[in-house]
Structure formats: C-alpha cells, structure tokens
Amino acid sequence: MQQIPADLSNTNLFSSLLNITYNITDPVGLNESTIRLYYKTNTSDSECWIYVNGSSTCGYQPKTYSSKSGTLYSFRLSESEIYPAVYNFNQTVMVNTAHQSFSLVSNKSYMKVRFFNITNSKPYFMFEVFANASASSGPLRVYYCNSSYAFGDPVTSANCINFYNLDATVAFNHSHSSYSRHQLIPLAINTTTKMVGDKVYMSPVSYFLLRGRDGSDWKVYYIPQVARKDTVQNISVGTGSVLRPNALGSASNLGRFCFPSCSANWQAVDDINSDGDITYVRGPSDSFAYDLYNVPDITQSSSVITKVTVYIFARASAQCAGLCQARTKLRTNSVIYDGPTISLTGTTYATYATEYSKNPQTGLPWTVSEVNNMQIGVGLKSRLDQIDYRALATQVYAVVDKAVYNNFTGTVDAHLHQYDGSTFYYYTCAKDNSGTQNCSPVRSDPLQLGGLPPIAPQVYAPVTGYYSGYLPINFTKSASPNAYTITNYNISLVDNTLAFVQTIRQYNGANLSYLWDSSSAADGLYRAEVEACDSQGQCSSGRSPLFTIDNTDPGVDFASPTETSGSTVNRDYIYVNVTATDTNFDRIRILLYNTTGLIRVASLFSSPSFWNFTNVTNGVYYFNATAIDKANNSNSTVTRNVTVNVPDTAPPASVTNLKSDFVNTTAVDWSWVLPVDADFNSTIVYLNGTNVVNTTNAYYNATGLACGTVYNLTLHTKDHAGNVNLTDVTNLTSTTACPDTTPPASVTN
C-alpha cells in the first residue's frame, strides 16, 4: 500500500476535510470491507487528544474509507478527529443540528461557556465559536476566566482577562455545515507561570465569556435540545431591591413630627408612598444634623450588586427656601459618607439621590454582606428651629441594583483546541479473502499553525471616566501561539465607533505602559487601542473601555444677586450666586475670607449655585468661586470684597446690684455693677424722674438733699450707637431724719 501525502500545514483543515488516499498495489483477493485507516494525535503528555464533556478519545482510532477510484481508496477526516480539542457535545451531532441564537445586546449581556479537561502545559489554543453581528456593531469581547470565577463583571474580576476582541467585520473562518460556522480566536499561555496574559492562572475547569456591547446585537448560536446547566449563563440587570428604614441606626440627631404619633425618627421616613407633612424629620438648627437608619437584609442569590443608590424626599419651609440644605448619608464598614450638599430651593417635596457604583470605603464592587450591614440616612440644615424656617424630609430609602444570572438551556456551538506541537500519526491495514492482513508504515505529520496571530493585550487603563492632561495607558502582556517574540506594541486612539483618530505611540517596544499627553486630542469619547505584533508581523488588538477626554476649563462667573465688589451691606449675611458652563460640569466651590484668612467653604453641585453666608459680623470680607469639571479642570472668578456694617439696634444690658452705700440727712451714695456688653457707653441716672447725669462710673453721689425724704434713683443703660435700654432699675432710699430744731417748752409754775 502506498500513501499520497496529507497536507497539514497551517489551519486549512478548519475550512475543509483532510483527504488521505492509499493505493492498494496488490488488489487481488482484497476484502474491501476490512480496509481501515488508523489514526491518532499524540500530545506531549498523553495519547488522549479529544475530550467531549469530560470523556476522552485515546490511542489509534479506526475509520473506513469514504470513496474509491480504481485501486485508490480515500479517507476523509474532520478537524474534530485530528486536532486536540475539548468539546461540550458530540461535534458530529452539533454540526448537523439546527441552531438557535441568543442576542447579546449590551455590555451587561454575557454568555458563559464552561469547558473541562483544560491543560496549562500546552502553549497555544484556538477557541472556536459560532457568533456574528452586523458590520456596524462593536467588537465582541472574549474573556478567559478560571474556575474561581462564578459571576459578575469580568473587568473587575482578578480571575478573568479580556484576551481577544472579535471585530464584526471579520468573516467566518470556516463552515462545517449549513448549521455550523466558526470564528477562530487564538489564545496563548505562559507554560512556566501557567498564566494567560501574565494575569490569570489557567485551571482544569475554565470558562470563556462572550460579552456584548451597547448598541450592538451579537448573536451566539446554540443547539436548544440539550440542557447543560451552568455551561452557559446570561446576565440581565434586575429590578432594584428597595430598602426602607426599619430600625434606629448609629445616629439620631434630627427632630421629628408624626401624626398622630411615632416613637422613633425612622418611623417618620419609612413610607412606601410619601405622606407629605403627616410624618417627617426636621433640621433642629442652622448647622447640619443627621440621622442614620438600619435597613432590611437582601437575599443572597446568584447575582452581583451593580450599585447602591440612597434617596431622600425633602423640601424647605416657606422662610427657608434657598437657605436650607440637605444631604444623603451612607454608613458602610463603620465609615460615614455624605452625598453632595443640596440647596433646597423649593417648598414642595422633591427627590434627591446619591449613586454608589462601588463601595466607597473599599473601592470594590458591593458585597451582599456589606449591603446587609450598611445604614442610610439624611442630613438637614435649617435656618432656625421654628415653623417656616426648617429643612424637612419625609422619605429616606435605598435601591440596590443587582445583575441577575440565569442558567441557560442549550449548548453553545463552541469548542477549544489545545496545541503543543502535536503530531498526527496514521497508517492503513487491509485483509484479503483468506484473512491475511497487511499494513502500511506509520506516517507522521506535524500540526503546523504558523499563521496564527498573538493574543490581544487587555487594556485595563484608562477605565471609564473623565481625563485631562497626562493619561496612563496600561495593558497586559501578549503572547504568540507559536512562541514567536512579541516585538512591539503600537498604541492608537479610536473613537466610540472604533474609527482611527490618531497615533498615540507608534513603537512602544516591549513596554506595557505609556504616559500620554491627551491635550493633542479634541475633547470627546474615545478608546485606547493597543496592537501587539510578533516577529512574523502578525498582530492583534485590544481596546480599553470608553473614556472621556476633557482638556477644556469650565466657564464661571458671578450672577445676580451676588454682592457687588466694594459694596457695603447693612445685614449679617452675604449673597453669592455662581453660574458655571461645562459639558462635564461637576461642582462649584465658593470660598469666603476675612482679613485673617479663609473662614468658610461651600461646595455645590448644580449650576447656577446660590449660597448665603449667614451670621457674619461686621467687617471686610473677600469671596471667589471655582468651577470644577469631572476631569478636574478648573477655572476661578475674580475675588470680590464686601463690607458688612450691620446697624446696632440692640441696647446694652441693664446694670445690676443697685444699692445705697451711704446715707445721711442731706446725701445718699449709690453704686451698681456695669453690664459687660462690649459696646456699653454710659448709665443714664434719674433722680425722682429727673435726668441728673449720664456717667460711665458705677456710682452716683447725691448731695444737698432734704432730710427725712425718700429718693427714687432710676438707671437706664446706653451703648455707643445710642441704643437705650429702657428697663428701669430702681432703688428707693430715704435720707435720715432732720435734726430736732424745736426748743422745748418753757418751765412753768
């Protein structure tokens, strides 16, 4: 028997069958039913090369011929019979069964495919999957995740790496049937560290995650007749769990009103539907005070918490509009966090919220335990603790949004090839009619995969956010399936449609980071694209999440009724109103100084922002405002000055301890204690209703009085502004009796 050589170069078997033809040189007495091809693919550590849901194919496998022409007998083998691979289902059944599709319509849509029998001793892999999208769709992000991954955002998971991005414009690499077509996605690992991209350890049970994009419609194809629980999962954002106060937390400083009654503050704000002013909490003073409340636990489930939002339903009373303030409060891991300060400009209840996509204390995604131990609350600042001068809140609650993962009924058309320079061995045998067998020599052909590009680097910085100035770009190390050297990383800027914008770094060598001056790009929404190229000129690209470049300072100016610079006001408060203009506006900071330095700061999160600095004393003040955007660009106003000169209309206190110290027939000495008022000027002294003197002394000596007469001393006090305290402070004192000047009667008789 003679064999016509097989062609096993590159990856041509993925798009066609392998033909192996033998010529039977002595066909006399040949029993054609005994003709068999025996084949196997050896790996470096095993003769097992095909795994289907954990079951293996090992050693030589027999195959009958497919066709013949004279003495030429041909055998046709598919990729699933030659290339080492792991499958979740019998490949012959898969390619001959009608498929259905599941749509990944957003970046919160995932398909999770589990594989068994994954080895980390082989340096390169090819992941095959049946997935496609319209040409206008963004790339399908493909993640490798090891067995420690359960569910959740793969971007924040230490057990996942985005190793490839499949462009929608890339045609299918090959078709197995009218039902089954595949894309080829290369994956390489470091067989020394057993890591993918030097980030994630490869485990025997592994997952491949397919993640959609907002505005795209990637379809992943599967056969629905087979239920493989946990092999595939999809994610959808669930409705939020609403958590309302159910007990007192670690702080209770607000006042409350409940009709007809309630025993604790949390009962005044726990309404499912607002009851308005029937129950509420109120700010007790012109300084911030706050409450914290416990909330019910959420149920542990196969879900991940995507954000926690704290809500308050608050208003100002009639004489407090624009002057009262409110804040949301959150306590987690024993640390209290304030939401932005809200100026309550309206007298009808309105909803205000603060969103926490991650736990602010850890900087990591929320855990169920953290949510179950958190407290929520409200801070309120009134003008006075009087009706019509208060800040009020009638509802406080939190919404916990969860991404819910559901098991998927079906098996995705996907499998994974694992290579280590394997060799394909084969020979054929046949018998004649008498049972005598003859076999050909064993032939071996190496599996060659020279045309495969390196894996795409994962660009993990920048993340979604706002940036200005110098921007760090960081990415993971790429690797070649054929161990070719990665010679260069090229860095580019692309827009949200993935269209090229500009070159950031043409040749970054082997460095895995670059600090880029973003001022060369126009403000806008972008991704950083990193292309890894090997020594053969083969390249793959990875892209960052969308981020915003903003190098433009916000506009900022004062608006009416801000005090005019150089003006004098005859009141104890200063008006400042600031308008900021910026697409990515974040906040306004208003700073108030006196002659000694900075004395007050107001941070406001809306534009225009009105602020009233209250309870200021007489003197010269300076103020300015700074607008800050989300990229931390800032711009400040000029500094204005204003003089506060509040007329003094308050009289001083009265004197005390008025008493007479000396009395005789013609004089009385009085003394008293002066008031401590700083602006005290003098004491107005009335004697029997007549103003006899205004004195700064603490005494008055009256002389030339009539003996035996009662005198009424009345005192009023006056300050430097001329304000008089008209409260009478009086003392009645009588001079001593007059001397007896009448002679006695004459003697008689």
C-alpha positions in Angstrom: 0.0 0.0 0.0 1.3 3.5 -0.9 0.0 6.7 0.7 -0.4 10.0 -1.1 0.9 12.6 1.4 -1.6 14.6 3.5 -1.4 18.3 3.8 -1.5 19.5 7.4 0.1 23.0 7.1 -1.4 26.0 8.8 -5.1 25.7 9.7 -6.6 24.6 6.4 -8.5 21.7 8.0 -10.8 24.1 9.7 -12.4 25.0 6.3 -12.3 21.6 4.7 -11.8 17.9 5.4 -8.4 16.2 5.3 -8.1 13.7 2.4 -5.8 10.7 2.9 -5.5 8.4 -0.1 -3.9 5.0 -0.3 -3.1 3.0 -3.4 -3.7 -0.8 -3.0 -0.8 -2.1 -5.1 -2.0 -5.7 -5.0 -5.8 -5.8 -5.1 -6.1 -9.5 -5.9 -8.3 -11.2 -3.3 -8.8 -7.9 -1.5 -11.6 -7.8 1.1 -12.6 -4.2 0.8 -14.7 -4.4 4.0 -11.5 -4.8 6.0 -9.8 -1.6 4.8 -9.2 0.7 7.8 -7.3 3.8 8.5 -5.9 4.0 12.0 -5.1 7.5 13.3 -4.2 9.3 16.5 -2.8 12.7 17.6 -0.1 12.5 20.2 0.4 15.3 22.6 3.5 15.8 24.8 2.0 14.1 27.8 -0.8 11.9 26.6 -2.2 9.9 23.7 -5.6 11.3 24.6 -6.4 14.3 22.4 -10.2 14.6 22.1 -12.4 15.3 25.1 -16.2 15.5 25.0 -17.8 16.7 28.2 -15.1 15.1 30.2 -14.9 11.8 28.2 -11.7 11.2 26.3 -10.6 9.7 23.0 -7.2 8.0 23.3 -4.9 5.8 21.1 -5.4 4.9 17.5 -9.0 5.2 16.2 -10.3 3.2 13.1 -12.0 4.8 10.1 -13.5 3.2 6.9 -12.8 4.7 3.5 -15.1 7.4 2.1 -14.6 6.8 -1.6 -12.6 4.9 -4.1 -11.4 5.2 -7.6 -9.9 2.0 -9.0 -7.2 1.0 -6.5 -7.2 4.4 -4.8 -9.0 4.4 -1.5 -9.7 7.8 0.2 -10.3 8.6 3.8 -11.8 12.0 4.9 -11.2 13.3 8.4 -12.6 16.4 10.0 -10.8 18.7 12.4 -12.7 17.1 15.3 -10.9 13.9 14.5 -7.4 15.3 14.2 -6.8 18.5 16.2 -6.6 18.1 20.0 -9.7 19.7 21.4 -12.3 19.8 24.2 -16.0 19.8 23.3 -19.1 20.2 25.3 -21.1 18.0 23.0 -20.6 15.5 20.2 -19.3 17.5 17.3 -21.0 15.5 14.6 -24.4 16.0 16.2 -23.6 19.7 16.8 -22.8 20.5 13.2 -25.8 18.6 11.9 -28.4 20.0 14.2 -30.5 23.2 13.5 -29.3 26.1 15.7 -31.0 28.9 17.5 -29.4 32.2 18.6 -29.2 34.3 21.7 -28.6 38.0 21.4 -26.1 40.0 23.4 -27.5 43.5 23.2 -25.5 45.4 25.8 -22.2 45.4 27.8 -24.2 43.8 30.6 -25.1 40.7 28.5 -22.8 37.7 28.8 -22.6 34.1 27.6 -20.6 31.9 29.9 -19.2 28.7 28.3 -17.6 26.0 30.6 -15.0 23.5 29.5 -13.5 20.5 31.2 -10.1 19.0 30.7 -8.2 22.2 30.1 -4.4 21.9 30.3 -2.0 24.6 31.1 1.0 22.7 29.8 0.2 23.5 26.2 1.4 26.9 24.9 -1.4 27.7 22.5 -5.1 27.3 22.0 -7.7 28.2 19.5 -11.2 29.0 20.7 -13.9 28.3 18.0 -17.3 29.8 18.3 -20.3 30.4 16.2 -21.1 34.1 16.7 -21.8 37.1 14.4 -23.1 40.6 14.3 -23.9 43.4 11.8 -20.9 45.1 10.4 -21.7 48.3 12.3 -21.6 46.5 15.7 -18.7 47.0 18.1 -16.3 44.1 18.7 -17.3 41.1 20.7 -15.2 41.0 23.8 -13.9 37.5 24.7 -12.7 36.7 28.2 -10.9 33.8 29.7 -11.9 33.1 33.3 -10.6 30.3 35.5 -12.6 28.1 37.9 -12.5 30.7 40.7 -14.9 32.9 38.7 -18.6 32.5 39.5 -20.4 35.5 38.1 -20.0 39.3 38.0 -18.3 41.9 35.9 -15.2 40.2 34.4 -13.5 43.6 34.1 -13.2 43.9 37.9 -12.5 40.2 38.5 -9.0 39.0 39.2 -10.0 35.7 37.7 -10.7 36.9 34.2 -8.8 38.5 31.3 -10.1 40.0 28.1 -7.7 38.2 25.7 -9.4 39.0 22.3 -11.8 41.4 20.6 -13.6 39.9 17.6 -14.4 42.6 15.0 -17.9 42.3 13.5 -16.4 42.8 10.0 -14.3 39.6 10.2 -15.8 36.8 8.1 -16.3 33.3 9.4 -13.1 31.3 9.1 -14.8 28.1 8.0 -18.1 26.3 7.8 -18.8 22.7 9.0 -22.3 22.6 7.6 -25.2 24.8 6.8 -25.9 24.9 10.6 -22.4 25.5 11.9 -19.8 28.2 11.1 -16.9 29.2 13.2 -14.6 32.1 14.0 -11.1 31.3 15.1 -9.8 33.1 18.2 -6.2 32.4 19.3 -5.1 32.1 22.9 -1.6 31.6 24.3 -0.4 30.9 27.8 3.0 31.0 29.6 3.6 27.4 30.3 6.1 28.3 33.0 3.8 30.5 35.1 0.6 28.8 33.8 -0.9 32.2 33.2 -2.9 33.9 30.5 -1.5 37.4 29.8 0.6 37.1 33.0 -2.6 37.8 34.9 -4.9 34.8 35.3 -3.9 31.3 36.2 -5.4 28.7 33.8 -7.3 25.9 35.6 -8.6 22.5 34.5 -12.1 23.7 34.5 -12.3 27.0 32.6 -14.8 29.5 31.3 -15.0 31.6 28.2 -17.1 34.7 28.5 -18.6 36.4 25.5 -19.6 40.0 26.3 -21.8 42.2 24.2 -21.7 45.9 23.6 -24.2 48.7 24.0 -25.8 49.4 20.6 -24.7 46.1 19.2 -26.5 42.8 18.5 -24.1 40.0 18.7 -25.8 36.6 18.2 -24.3 33.5 19.8 -25.6 30.2 18.3 -26.5 27.1 20.2 -28.5 23.8 20.0 -31.5 24.0 22.2 -32.3 20.3 22.6 -29.6 19.8 25.2 -29.8 21.3 28.7 -26.3 21.8 30.1 -26.9 23.6 33.4 -24.2 26.2 34.2 -22.4 25.7 30.9 -23.9 28.9 29.6 -25.3 31.8 31.6 -26.6 35.1 30.6 -26.8 38.3 32.6 -29.6 40.9 32.7 -29.9 43.9 35.0 -32.6 43.0 37.5 -35.1 45.4 39.1 -33.6 47.0 42.2 -34.4 45.9 45.8 -35.9 48.9 47.7 -34.7 49.1 51.3 -36.6 51.3 53.7 -35.6 52.1 57.3 -36.7 49.5 59.8 -34.8 50.5 62.9 -32.7 53.2 64.5 -29.1 53.3 63.3 -26.0 54.8 64.9 -27.2 58.4 64.9 -30.5 60.2 65.8 -30.0 63.9 65.9 -32.9 65.3 63.9 -36.3 66.4 65.2 -39.4 64.7 64.1 -43.1 65.2 63.6 -45.6 62.3 63.3 -49.4 62.4 63.3 -50.9 61.0 65.4 -47.6 59.8 66.9 -44.4 57.7 66.4 -41.7 56.6 68.8 -38.6 56.9 66.7 -37.3 59.0 63.9 -37.0 56.1 61.4 -40.8 55.7 61.6 -41.2 59.3 60.2 -39.3 58.5 56.9 -40.2 54.8 56.2 -43.2 55.4 54.0 -43.6 53.4 50.8 -45.6 56.2 49.4 -44.9 59.7 50.6 -47.4 61.0 53.2 -46.1 64.6 52.9 -46.2 66.5 56.1 -48.0 63.9 58.1 -44.6 62.4 59.2 -41.2 63.9 58.7 -37.8 64.6 60.2 -36.5 68.2 60.5 -33.3 70.0 60.9 -33.0 71.4 64.5 -30.7 74.3 63.8 -28.6 76.3 61.3 -25.9 73.6 61.5 -26.1 70.2 59.8 -27.5 67.4 61.9 -28.2 63.9 60.7 -29.9 60.6 61.3 -28.8 57.1 60.3 -31.2 54.1 59.9 -30.9 50.4 59.6 -32.5 48.7 56.6 -33.6 45.1 55.9 -31.2 42.5 54.6 -31.3 41.5 50.9 -31.5 37.8 49.9 -28.3 36.0 48.9 -28.7 34.8 45.3 -26.8 34.1 42.1 -26.4 37.8 41.4 -23.9 40.6 41.6 -24.6 44.1 43.1 -24.1 46.7 40.4 -24.8 49.8 42.5 -26.5 51.2 45.7 -28.4 54.5 45.4 -29.5 56.4 48.5 -32.7 58.6 48.1 -34.2 61.3 50.2 -37.5 63.2 49.6 -37.0 66.6 51.1 -38.2 70.3 51.0 -37.7 73.7 52.5 -40.2 75.6 54.6 -41.6 78.9 53.3 -39.0 81.1 55.0 -36.1 78.7 54.3 -36.2 78.3 50.5 -32.7 78.7 49.1 -31.3 78.9 52.6 -31.9 75.4 53.9 -29.8 72.4 52.8 -29.9 68.6 52.8 -27.6 65.6 52.1 -27.9 61.9 51.7 -26.0 59.8 54.3 -24.4 56.3 54.0 -22.6 54.3 56.6 -20.6 51.3 55.4 -17.8 49.5 57.2 -18.1 52.0 60.1 -17.3 55.0 57.8 -20.0 57.7 57.1 -20.2 59.2 53.6 -22.1 62.4 52.7 -23.8 63.0 49.4 -23.5 66.4 47.7 -24.9 69.3 49.6 -28.3 70.2 48.2 -29.8 73.7 48.3 -33.5 73.2 49.0 -34.9 75.9 46.8 -38.5 74.6 46.7 -41.2 74.3 49.2 -42.6 71.1 47.7 -41.0 67.8 48.3 -38.5 66.6 45.7 -36.3 63.5 45.2 -32.6 63.7 45.6 -30.2 60.8 45.2 -26.6 59.7 45.5 -25.3 56.7 43.5 -22.5 54.4 44.6 -21.5 52.0 41.8 -18.8 50.6 44.2 -18.5 50.6 47.9 -16.9 54.0 48.7 -14.9 52.5 51.6 -13.3 49.6 49.7 -13.4 50.9 46.1 -14.6 47.5 45.1 -18.0 46.1 44.0 -20.5 45.8 46.8 -21.0 42.5 48.6 -24.2 41.2 50.0 -22.7 41.3 53.5 -21.8 45.0 53.1 -25.3 45.9 51.9 -26.8 44.0 54.8 -24.7 45.9 57.3 -25.0 49.4 55.8 -27.0 52.2 57.2 -28.7 55.0 55.3 -29.8 58.4 56.4 -30.3 62.1 55.8 -28.6 65.3 56.9 -30.6 68.6 57.3 -29.6 72.2 57.9 -32.4 74.6 58.8 -32.4 78.4 59.2 -34.0 78.3 62.6 -35.8 75.7 64.6 -39.1 77.4 64.0 -42.0 76.7 61.8 -41.4 78.0 58.3 -37.7 78.1 58.8 -36.9 74.4 58.7 -35.5 71.8 56.3 -37.8 68.7 56.2 -37.5 65.1 54.8 -40.4 62.7 54.7 -38.8 59.7 53.0 -35.4 58.0 53.1 -34.7 54.8 51.2 -32.0 52.9 49.2 -32.3 51.0 45.9 -29.9 48.1 45.4 -29.5 47.1 41.8 -28.4 43.6 41.0 -27.4 41.8 37.9 -29.2 38.5 37.8 -27.6 35.4 36.2 -29.8 32.8 34.8 -28.9 29.3 33.7 -29.3 28.8 30.0 -30.9 25.8 28.4 -28.8 24.8 25.5 -25.2 24.2 24.4 -23.3 26.8 22.6 -21.6 25.9 19.3 -18.1 26.4 20.6 -15.0 24.3 21.4 -11.4 24.7 22.3 -8.3 23.4 20.5 -5.2 22.8 22.6 -1.8 22.5 20.9 1.8 21.8 22.0 3.5 21.0 18.7 1.4 17.8 18.4 2.0 15.2 15.7 -0.7 13.4 13.7 0.1 9.6 13.2 -1.7 7.3 10.8 -1.5 4.1 8.8 -3.9 1.7 7.0 -4.5 -2.0 7.1 -6.4 -4.4 4.9 -7.1 -8.2 4.6 -7.5 -10.5 1.7 -10.3 -13.0 1.5 -8.2 -15.6 3.4 -7.8 -13.2 6.3 -4.2 -12.3 5.7 -3.6 -8.7 6.8 -1.1 -6.2 5.6 -0.5 -2.7 7.0 1.3 0.4 5.6 4.1 2.0 7.5 3.1 4.6 10.1 3.3 8.1 8.8 3.6 11.2 11.0 2.8 14.8 10.1 3.3 17.7 12.5 0.4 20.1 13.1 1.5 23.5 11.9 -0.1 26.7 13.0 2.3 29.3 11.8 -0.3 31.8 10.6 -1.9 32.4 14.0 -1.5 36.0 15.4 -0.7 36.7 19.1 -3.4 37.1 21.7 -4.8 40.6 22.1 -3.5 42.6 25.1 -6.1 43.6 27.7 -6.1 47.4 28.1 -7.0 47.8 31.7 -6.3 51.6 32.0 -7.8 54.0 31.3 -11.1 52.9 32.7 -14.4 54.6 32.1 -14.1 58.1 33.4 -13.0 61.6 32.7 -9.4 62.6 32.0 -7.3 65.7 31.3 -3.6 66.2 30.8 -1.4 63.2 31.0 -3.2 59.9 30.8 -1.7 56.5 31.8 -2.3 53.6 29.3 -1.6 50.2 30.8 -2.1 46.8 29.3 -1.3 43.1 29.8 1.5 41.2 28.1 0.6 39.5 24.8 1.9 36.0 23.7 2.2 34.2 20.4 0.5 30.8 20.0 3.8 29.7 18.2 6.1 31.3 20.8 7.2 34.0 18.4 8.7 37.0 20.1 6.3 39.9 20.7 8.4 42.7 19.2 6.2 45.8 19.6 3.1 47.3 21.0 1.5 50.1 18.9 -0.9 52.5 20.7 -3.7 54.4 18.9 -6.7 56.5 19.8 -10.1 55.4 18.3 -13.5 56.9 18.8 -16.6 55.2 20.1 -17.3 53.7 16.6 -13.7 52.3 16.7 -12.7 54.6 13.8 -9.0 55.6 13.9 -8.4 59.1 15.4 -4.6 59.4 15.9 -1.5 57.6 16.7 -0.5 57.8 20.4 2.7 55.8 20.2 3.9 54.2 17.0 6.5 52.0 18.6 6.3 51.3 22.4 8.7 48.3 22.3 8.0 45.7 24.9 6.8 48.3 27.5 3.4 47.5 28.9 2.5 51.1 29.7 2.7 54.6 28.3 2.0 58.1 29.7 0.2 60.1 27.0 -0.4 63.8 26.9 -4.1 63.9 26.0 -4.0 67.6 25.1 -3.2 66.5 21.5 -6.8 65.2 21.1 -10.0 67.1 20.9 -12.4 66.7 23.8 -14.6 63.7 23.2 -15.4 60.0 23.9 -12.6 57.5 23.0 -10.9 54.1 23.5 -7.2 53.4 23.7 -6.3 50.6 21.2 -3.1 48.6 21.8 -1.8 46.4 18.9 0.6 43.6 19.8 2.8 42.4 16.9 5.1 39.3 16.7 8.3 38.8 14.9 6.4 37.5 11.9 4.4 40.7 11.5 1.2 39.2 12.8 -0.8 41.5 15.1 -3.9 41.5 17.4 -5.5 44.5 19.1 -7.1 45.1 22.4 -9.1 48.2 23.4 -9.9 50.0 26.7 -13.4 50.8 27.9 -14.8 54.1 26.7 -13.4 57.2 28.4 -13.8 60.9 28.1 -11.0 63.4 27.3 -11.8 66.9 28.5 -9.0 69.4 28.5 -11.2 72.5 28.5 -11.6 74.6 31.6 -15.2 75.3 32.6 -16.6 78.8 32.3 -17.5 80.5 35.6 -18.9 83.9 36.6 -21.0 85.6 39.3 -24.7 86.2 38.7 -27.3 88.3 40.4 -27.8 88.8 43.4 -24.1 88.4 44.2 -22.8 91.3 46.2 -21.1 94.0 44.1 -17.3 94.3 44.8 -16.6 97.2 47.0 -20.1 97.5 48.3 -21.3 97.8 51.9 -24.3 95.8 53.2 -26.2 96.6 56.3 -27.1 93.0 57.2 -25.3 89.9 58.7 -25.3 87.8 55.5 -23.6 87.8 52.1 -25.2 86.6 48.9 -23.2 84.7 46.3 -24.7 83.3 43.1 -22.4 81.5 40.6 -23.0 80.2 37.1 -20.7 77.5 35.5 -20.7 76.3 31.9 -19.1 72.9 31.0 -20.4 69.8 29.3 -18.9 67.7 32.1 -19.7 70.0 35.0 -19.1 68.5 38.4 -19.2 71.2 41.2 -18.7 74.8 42.3 -16.6 75.8 45.4 -17.3 79.2 46.9 -14.7 80.5 49.4 -15.2 83.3 51.9 -12.2 85.1 53.6 -11.9 87.8 56.2 -8.7 89.8 57.0 -7.3 86.8 58.8 -7.7 84.2 56.0 -10.2 81.6 54.8 -13.1 81.2 57.1 -15.8 79.3 55.1 -16.2 77.0 52.1 -19.4 75.9 50.3 -19.3 73.0 47.8 -22.3 73.0 45.4 -23.2 70.5 42.7 -25.6 72.4 40.4 -25.4 75.5 38.2 -26.4 78.2 38.9 -25.5 77.7 42.6 -26.8 80.2 45.1 -25.2 80.4 48.6 -25.9 82.6 51.6 -23.1 83.1 54.1 -25.1 83.8 57.2 -24.3 85.1 60.7 -21.3 87.2 59.7 -20.1 90.0 61.9 -19.2 93.5 60.9 -16.0 93.8 58.9 -14.4 93.4 55.4 -14.9 90.1 53.6 -13.5 88.6 50.3 -15.0 85.9 48.2 -14.4 84.0 45.0 -15.7 80.9 43.3 -14.1 78.0 41.4 -15.9 75.7 38.9 -14.5 72.2 38.5 -15.5 69.6 35.9 -15.4 65.8 36.1 -11.9 65.7 34.5 -10.7 68.1 37.3 -10.2 71.1 35.1 -11.0 74.3 37.0 -11.5 78.0 36.5 -12.0 80.7 39.1 -13.7 84.1 39.2 -12.1 87.3 40.3 -12.1 88.0 44.0 -14.7 90.4 45.2 -14.8 92.3 48.5 -17.8 93.5 50.6 -18.1 95.3 53.8 -20.6 94.2 56.4 -21.9 97.0 58.5 -24.9 95.9 60.4 -26.5 98.9 62.3 -26.5 98.3 66.1 -30.2 98.3 67.2 -29.7 96.2 70.3 -29.5 98.1 73.6 -27.0 97.0 76.2 -27.9 95.0 79.2 -29.1 96.7 82.4 -26.9 97.5 85.4 -27.2 95.1 88.3 -26.8 95.1 92.1 -28.0 98.7 92.5 -27.8 99.6 96.2 -27.3 102.6 98.5 -23.9 102.6 100.3 -24.1 105.8 102.5 -27.0 107.9 103.7 -27.2 111.0 105.9 -29.6 113.8 106.3 -28.5 115.5 103.0 -26.7 112.9 100.9 -27.1 109.4 99.5 -24.3 107.4 97.7 -25.5 104.7 95.3 -23.4 102.0 93.5 -24.1 99.3 90.9 -22.4 96.8 88.6 -22.0 97.8 85.0 -23.0 95.5 82.1 -20.3 93.5 80.3 -21.5 94.5 76.8 -18.6 95.5 74.6 -20.5 98.5 73.2 -21.6 99.8 76.6 -21.3 103.6 76.7 -22.9 105.1 79.8 -25.5 104.9 82.5 -28.4 107.4 82.4 -29.2 108.4 86.0 -32.6 109.7 87.0 -33.3 111.1 90.5 -37.0 111.3 91.2 -37.6 111.2 87.4 -35.1 113.9 86.5 -32.0 113.0 84.4 -29.3 114.3 86.7 -26.3 112.8 85.0 -25.0 110.3 82.3 -22.0 108.6 83.7 -19.5 105.9 82.9 -18.9 105.3 86.5 -20.5 102.6 88.6 -21.7 105.0 91.3 -23.6 108.3 91.9 -23.4 110.5 94.9 -26.4 112.8 95.5 -25.9 115.8 97.8 -27.9 118.7 99.0 -30.9 116.5 99.7 -33.7 117.2 102.1 -33.5 115.3 105.3 -36.1 112.7 106.1 -37.0 112.4 102.4 -37.4 109.3 100.2 -35.5 109.5 96.9 -36.1 107.3 93.8 -32.9 106.5 91.8 -33.7 105.0 88.3 -31.0 103.8 85.9 -31.0 103.1 82.1 -28.1 102.0 80.0 -26.9 103.3 76.7 -24.4 101.9 74.1 -22.1 103.7 71.7 -24.7 103.6 68.9 -27.2 105.4 71.1 -29.4 102.5 71.8 -31.0 102.9 75.3 -32.2 100.1 77.5 -35.4 101.5 78.9 -35.8 98.8 81.5 -36.0 100.6 84.9 -33.5 99.6 87.5 -34.6 101.5 90.7 -33.7 102.0 94.3 -35.8 103.9 97.0 -33.7 105.3 99.7 -34.7 107.8 102.5 -32.3 110.4 103.9 -32.1 110.4 107.7 -34.5 112.3 109.8 -34.0 116.1 110.2 -32.3 117.3 113.4 -34.7 118.5 116.1 -34.5 122.3 116.0 -37.6 123.0 118.1 -36.7 124.1 121.7 -38.6 122.5 124.5 -41.4 124.3 126.2 -40.7 126.8 128.9 -40.8 125.7 132.6 -44.0 126.7 134.3 -45.1 127.3 137.8 
